[in-house]
Amino acid sequence: MRRRDAAEWTRLRLENEDWLRPWEPSAPQPWAERHTPSTYRAVRRVLAQRARLGTTLPFAVRVEGRLAGQVTIDNVVRGALRSGSLGYWIDRSVAGRGMGSLAVALACDHAFGEAGLHRVQADIRPENLASRRLVERLGFRQEGLLRRYLEIDGDWRDHLTYSLLAEDLPTGVLARWRERTQQH
């Protein structure tokens, strides 16, 4: 994520409020107050600091050279667990073109390769069918239900937990993405 992305990030987040709000954690401030250039700069600083510590793997999604979303593998734990939690969002104007899936596949391959993780977990609201299909197509397996897991859109929401292990796709997640896109 680049410093100069602040205005573009703000524009995208504001334009995509109705698209993203049902899936994002609740916050005391209104959406517009949480999505300003100064908020972006603060979030970027925290992500960069956490990336240096190895506790997050943040990625900007760019389509045709412009910012179009974000993929983050956060809460990275080392040691015997070697795991991280996947989160992502994509601009509605590029949704349905495989860009989100491609970005997640690339981030997972980086996590399993260079970052040395063994497990990537994605927790998704049952109602978010598009997001569930995205991870399922990439080989994630549903493991269970997390009851009233996160406060989202003003209420505690259930989530389905999915995981992908390094050994699940020996040829890589990108190879799986390519295979699936050629079938459709």
C-alpha angles and dihedrals in degrees: 000000000000131000091235091060093077098099093041092048090050092049092048095047092048094046091048098046096115090044096049108028096079090061103037128091117266119254133186094239124074116259094256092053091051094050108059131123090255090052089051091051091050093047091047091052091050092047092049091049092048090046090055088052091049095240097114138031107205123188134180116220112223125187118190089347098306131104110264106161147316140261120197131179100200138177090038111189122194129194119060093344102050092181141139140187119244123222130168146162133190134198109260090230091067098035116121094032096094094253095120091048092048092050092049091047092052092046092049092049089052090048093051094039120035096011092050098223122158100197137032117191128198121193112199134177110250090235093058096090095165092055092045091052090049095057094038091054089052092054103262114149124219110240106175153306123291105205117223087343105162136016104244129167091355101311141072106264133200117237133197112227120221129182140193121196126205091244094049092082109026092181092050140258093271089057088052090049091051091048092051095046092051090054092057 
